[in-house]
């Protein structure tokens, strides 16, 4: 979903893509609450289902699938990991993207990159963005240790032509993997200025900006406390984000723009230091920042990094912009019997960043199951199926005394 351009929705689009993992059927609806209509059925490529790809819903209705190498399970040998860089080595676990072309009845076409560097997928929907202003599609690679570089891409023109795919920001992936640059996080456009951003993580977190949508430069130096983010919220006066960092660096920031419209690091202001819990091996990180413009509040979706299960509650915070106040609105209790790969909290696959009212939808998938306690009933709300819906509706309200309340409900 594209944010409005300067507060005017004349150049934006908002449609919802759905899929059934069991049948590979894809659907579309105008809102998260209207009935989806079937578009097509995905045909597995090289034996790989569509769940092994990240997916973008383009403005013309086409659906782009970019292979997500982090789920392939492959790993480099030590010799390959430290060998001199080559496109061939970097390509070893990358694959050609696929597009379902809307105006051709959703015909599936493989975009053959040949010997060129092939792209790999993004983390969640904040890692991809179509810009009407720049007439280009941007995405940021969420890589793991089986690739040699992570890249920020721009695609301009015919998306089926690999000549139109360009790397605009690049970093080598550091080995050992966990200690330096691991991947890109975001590809976002400031709707008020048109500046496009890429961010990287984790420890060597940095932010790249482009005024013209073509040329990207890093602003400021690497700093995981400042620039390790999973999305920024753009308002008329400021840019806001809480960090995706589970250490004492878990902080909430506000930054003004310079005269060129780019975030000005000299104006960076620490608004809030989140509590840091030292009793467990992991602590909380913010996985999503949702701006409810109707309430002028930012809701923070956190998760215990690494599926940490000894923490019995997950606090939910919001920031009241008008009152300049951080508020803890609720505690989510731990669900008993979490599966081993459960990400305890909001490790979402998609997120509605700019809901127009007081409701927002986030979604999960089977790689990172939704095992939050309020979403494990069946659609009728009378049974306990142990899994729960993979889409979740968040409702934020505010009473006459200024008190906020947040509710969560599974959305089928």
C-alpha positions in Angstrom: 0.0 0.0 0.0 1.4 3.4 -1.0 1.3 6.3 1.3 -0.5 9.4 0.0 1.6 11.9 -1.9 1.8 15.1 0.1 -1.4 14.1 1.9 -3.2 13.8 -1.4 -4.2 10.3 -2.6 -4.5 11.3 -6.2 -1.3 9.3 -7.0 -1.6 6.3 -4.8 -3.1 2.9 -4.9 -4.4 0.5 -2.3 -5.4 -3.1 -3.0 -4.9 -6.2 -0.9 -3.3 -9.4 -2.2 -4.3 -12.7 -0.6 -3.2 -16.2 -1.2 -4.0 -19.7 0.0 -0.8 -21.5 0.9 -2.5 -24.9 0.5 -3.9 -24.4 -3.0 -1.5 -21.7 -4.4 -4.5 -19.6 -5.3 -4.1 -15.8 -5.4 -6.9 -13.3 -4.8 -7.4 -9.5 -4.6 -9.8 -7.2 -2.8 -10.1 -3.4 -2.5 -9.9 -3.5 1.3 -8.8 -6.0 4.0 -12.4 -6.4 4.9 -14.1 -7.0 1.5 -14.5 -10.3 -0.2 -11.5 -11.3 -2.3 -11.8 -12.3 -5.9 -9.6 -15.0 -7.5 -6.9 -13.8 -9.8 -4.9 -16.9 -10.7 -3.2 -20.1 -9.4 0.6 -20.0 -9.0 2.4 -22.9 -10.7 5.5 -23.9 -8.6 8.7 -23.1 -10.4 11.7 -25.5 -10.1 9.5 -27.3 -7.6 9.4 -24.3 -5.4 6.0 -23.0 -4.1 5.2 -19.3 -4.0 5.8 -19.2 -0.2 9.6 -19.3 -1.1 9.2 -16.0 -2.9 8.4 -12.5 -1.7 5.5 -10.9 -3.5 4.7 -7.4 -4.7 1.3 -6.2 -6.0 2.1 -3.7 -8.7 -0.2 -0.8 -9.7 -1.2 -2.4 -13.0 -2.5 -5.4 -11.1 0.5 -7.7 -12.0 2.1 -9.8 -9.2 5.8 -10.0 -8.9 7.6 -12.9 -7.2 11.2 -12.5 -6.2 12.9 -15.6 -4.8 13.6 -15.4 -1.1 17.0 -17.1 -0.7 16.9 -17.0 3.1 14.4 -19.9 3.1 16.3 -22.1 0.7 18.4 -23.7 3.5 21.6 -23.6 1.4 24.9 -22.4 2.9 28.3 -21.5 1.4 31.4 -23.5 2.1 34.1 -21.5 4.0 36.1 -21.4 0.8 33.2 -19.8 -1.1 32.4 -17.4 1.8 35.9 -15.9 1.8 36.8 -16.3 -1.9 37.3 -13.1 -4.0 33.9 -11.8 -5.1 32.3 -13.0 -8.3 28.8 -12.7 -9.6 28.7 -16.5 -10.2 29.3 -17.2 -6.4 26.8 -14.5 -5.4 24.3 -16.0 -7.8 24.7 -19.6 -6.5 21.6 -19.4 -4.3 19.7 -16.6 -6.2 17.0 -17.4 -8.8 15.2 -15.6 -11.6 12.1 -13.6 -10.6 8.7 -14.4 -11.9 5.8 -12.1 -12.8 2.1 -12.9 -13.3 1.1 -10.4 -16.0 -2.3 -8.9 -15.3 -3.2 -7.8 -18.8 -2.3 -11.2 -20.2 -4.7 -13.1 -17.9 -2.0 -13.5 -15.2 0.3 -15.5 -17.4 3.4 -16.5 -15.4 6.6 -15.4 -17.0 10.1 -16.1 -15.7 12.4 -13.0 -16.1 15.7 -14.6 -17.2 18.7 -12.7 -15.9 21.2 -15.0 -17.5 24.6 -14.3 -16.1 23.6 -11.0 -14.5 23.2 -10.8 -10.7 19.8 -12.1 -9.9 17.7 -10.4 -7.2 16.6 -11.9 -3.9 13.6 -11.0 -1.7 12.7 -8.5 1.0 11.8 -8.9 4.6 8.1 -7.7 4.6 6.1 -5.2 2.7 8.2 -2.3 4.0 11.0 -3.8 2.0 9.3 -2.9 -1.4 7.7 0.2 -2.7 6.3 1.5 -6.0 6.9 5.3 -6.5 4.5 7.2 -8.7 6.7 10.2 -8.5 9.8 8.4 -9.8 7.8 5.9 -11.8 10.0 3.1 -10.4 9.7 0.0 -8.2 12.2 -0.2 -5.3 13.1 -3.2 -3.1 15.7 -4.1 -0.5 17.2 -7.5 -0.2 16.8 -9.3 3.1 19.8 -11.6 2.8 21.3 -14.3 5.0 24.7 -15.9 5.0 24.3 -17.8 1.8 24.8 -14.7 -0.4 27.8 -12.5 -0.9 26.1 -9.1 -1.2 22.9 -7.3 -0.1 21.5 -4.8 -2.5 18.9 -2.0 -2.9 17.3 -2.3 -6.3 15.4 0.0 -8.6 13.3 -1.3 -11.5 12.2 1.3 -14.1 10.3 0.7 -17.3 9.3 -2.8 -18.6 9.7 -5.0 -15.5 10.0 -8.1 -17.7 13.3 -6.7 -19.2 16.3 -7.5 -16.9 18.1 -4.5 -18.4 15.7 -2.3 -16.4 16.7 -3.8 -13.0 19.5 -1.7 -11.4 21.4 -2.1 -8.1 21.4 1.4 -6.5 23.0 0.6 -3.1 25.2 -2.3 -2.2 27.1 -3.8 0.7 29.2 -6.9 1.1 27.7 -9.4 3.6 30.1 -9.6 6.5 31.4 -13.0 7.7 31.0 -14.3 10.3 27.5 -13.3 9.4 26.1 -12.1 12.8 28.7 -9.5 13.5 28.3 -6.9 10.7 26.2 -6.1 7.7 23.6 -8.8 7.2 21.0 -7.4 4.9 18.9 -4.5 3.9 15.7 -3.7 5.7 13.5 -1.0 4.2 12.7 0.6 0.8 10.4 3.5 1.6 9.6 6.9 0.0 8.9 10.0 2.0 5.4 11.0 0.7 6.1 14.7 1.5 9.4 15.1 -0.3 9.8 12.1 -2.6 13.1 11.1 -1.0 13.6 7.3 -1.3 15.4 5.5 1.5 17.1 2.1 1.9 18.3 1.0 5.4 20.6 -1.8 6.4 21.2 -4.0 9.4 22.0 -5.3 11.8 25.1 -4.2 13.7 26.5 -2.1 10.8 23.1 -0.4 10.4 23.1 2.5 7.9 20.6 4.7 6.0 20.8 5.6 2.3 18.8 8.4 0.7 18.0 9.5 -2.9 16.4 12.8 -3.8 16.0 12.0 -7.5 15.2 8.4 -7.0 18.3 7.4 -9.0 21.4 8.2 -7.0 21.7 7.0 -3.4 24.2 8.1 -0.8 24.6 7.1 2.8 23.7 9.7 5.4 25.6 9.8 8.6 27.8 6.9 9.7 26.8 3.4 10.7 24.9 3.2 14.0 22.7 0.4 15.0 21.0 2.4 17.8 19.9 5.1 15.2 19.5 3.5 11.8 18.5 -0.1 12.5 14.8 0.2 11.6 12.1 -1.9 10.1 10.1 1.1 8.9 9.9 4.8 9.4 6.7 6.9 9.8 6.5 10.1 7.8 4.4 13.0 9.0 4.3 16.6 7.7 6.8 17.9 10.3 9.0 14.9 11.2 10.1 11.3 10.5 9.8 8.8 13.3 10.9 5.3 14.1 11.5 2.8 16.9 14.6 0.7 16.4 14.7 -3.0 15.5 17.3 -3.6 18.2 16.8 -5.9 21.2 19.6 -4.4 23.3 19.8 -1.1 25.2 19.7 0.4 21.7 16.0 -0.2 21.6 14.9 3.5 21.2 12.3 5.7 19.7 13.6 8.6 17.5 12.3 11.7 15.8 14.2 13.5 13.0 13.5 16.7 11.0 14.2 17.1 7.3 16.9 19.4 5.9 16.2 22.0 3.1 16.7 19.2 0.5 14.0 17.1 2.1 16.4 14.4 3.4 16.5 13.4 7.0 19.0 15.7 8.8 21.0 13.6 11.3 21.9 16.8 13.3 18.2 17.1 14.3 17.9 13.5 15.5 16.1 13.5 18.9 15.8 10.6 21.3 12.2 10.6 22.3 12.1 7.4 24.4 14.4 4.7 25.8 12.5 1.4 25.9 13.1 -0.7 29.0 15.8 -3.3 28.5 15.4 -6.6 30.2 18.6 -8.3 31.2 17.2 -11.5 32.8 16.9 -13.4 29.5 19.1 -14.0 26.5 17.0 -11.8 24.3 15.0 -8.6 24.8 12.4 -6.8 22.7 12.8 -5.1 19.4 10.2 -3.1 17.4 9.2 -4.9 14.2 6.7 -2.3 13.0 5.6 1.3 13.5 2.0 2.0 12.5 0.8 5.6 12.3 -2.9 6.1 13.0 -3.4 9.6 11.6 -7.0 9.8 12.8 -5.6 9.6 16.4 -2.2 11.2 15.7 -0.5 8.2 17.4 2.2 5.7 16.5 1.6 2.1 17.7 4.7 -0.1 18.1 4.6 -3.8 17.3 7.4 -5.5 19.2 8.6 -9.1 19.4 10.9 -11.0 21.6 13.9 -11.5 19.3 14.7 -15.1 18.8 11.4 -16.4 20.0 12.3 -15.8 23.6 9.9 -17.8 25.8 10.9 -17.1 29.3 9.3 -13.6 29.1 5.7 -14.0 30.2 4.2 -10.8 28.7 4.8 -8.7 25.6 4.1 -5.0 26.4 2.4 -2.8 23.7 3.4 0.8 23.6 2.1 3.8 21.6 3.3 7.4 21.3 0.7 10.2 21.5 2.2 12.8 19.2 0.0 15.7 20.3 0.5 15.0 24.0 4.1 14.1 23.4 3.7 11.1 25.7 4.7 7.4 25.5 2.0 5.1 26.8 1.9 1.4 27.6 -1.6 0.4 26.4 -1.6 -3.3 27.3 0.4 -6.4 28.1 -0.1 -9.5 25.9 0.3 -12.7 27.9 2.5 -15.5 26.8 0.7 -18.4 24.9 1.6 -21.8 26.4 2.9 -24.4 24.0 4.6 -22.2 21.5 6.1 -24.1 18.6 9.9 -24.1 18.3 9.9 -21.6 15.4 7.3 -19.3 16.8 8.5 -15.7 16.9 6.9 -14.6 20.1 5.3 -11.4 19.1 4.8 -9.4 15.9 7.1 -10.9 13.4 4.7 -9.9 10.6 4.9 -10.6 7.0 3.0 -7.5 6.0 1.8 -4.4 7.8 -0.6 -1.6 7.1 1.5 1.4 7.8 -0.9 4.3 7.3 -4.5 3.2 8.1 -7.1 5.8 7.3 -9.2 5.1 10.3 -8.6 3.4 13.7 -8.1 -0.2 12.3 -5.0 -1.7 10.8 -4.2 -5.2 9.5 -1.0 -7.2 9.9 -0.4 -10.7 8.5 1.8 -13.7 9.2 2.8 -16.8 7.3 3.8 -20.3 8.2 7.5 -19.5 8.3 6.8 -17.2 11.2 3.5 -18.4 12.7 1.0 -16.2 14.4 0.8 -17.7 17.9 -0.5 -14.7 19.8 -3.2 -15.7 22.3 -6.0 -13.5 21.0 -5.9 -14.9 17.5 -6.1 -18.6 18.1 -9.8 -19.1 18.0 -11.6 -20.2 14.8 -13.5 -17.8 12.6 -16.6 -18.3 14.7 -14.8 -17.5 17.9 -15.8 -20.7 19.6 -13.0 -23.1 19.1 -9.3 -23.3 19.8 -7.4 -24.7 16.8 -3.8 -24.2 18.0 -2.8 -22.0 15.1 -5.2 -19.2 14.6 -5.8 -16.9 11.6 -2.7 -15.6 9.9 -4.2 -12.1 9.5 -4.8 -9.9 12.5 -6.9 -6.8 12.9 -5.7 -4.1 15.3 -8.3 -1.6 16.6 -7.0 1.5 18.4 -9.5 3.8 20.2 -9.3 6.9 22.4 -12.0 8.0 24.9 -13.0 11.5 25.9 -10.5 11.5 28.7 -7.6 10.8 26.3 -7.2 7.1 27.3 -6.2 4.7 24.6 -7.3 1.2 24.2 -6.0 -1.4 21.7 -7.8 -4.6 20.7 -6.6 -7.5 18.6 -8.8 -9.9 16.6 -8.1 -12.6 14.1 -9.3 -11.8 10.6 -10.2 -14.6 8.2 
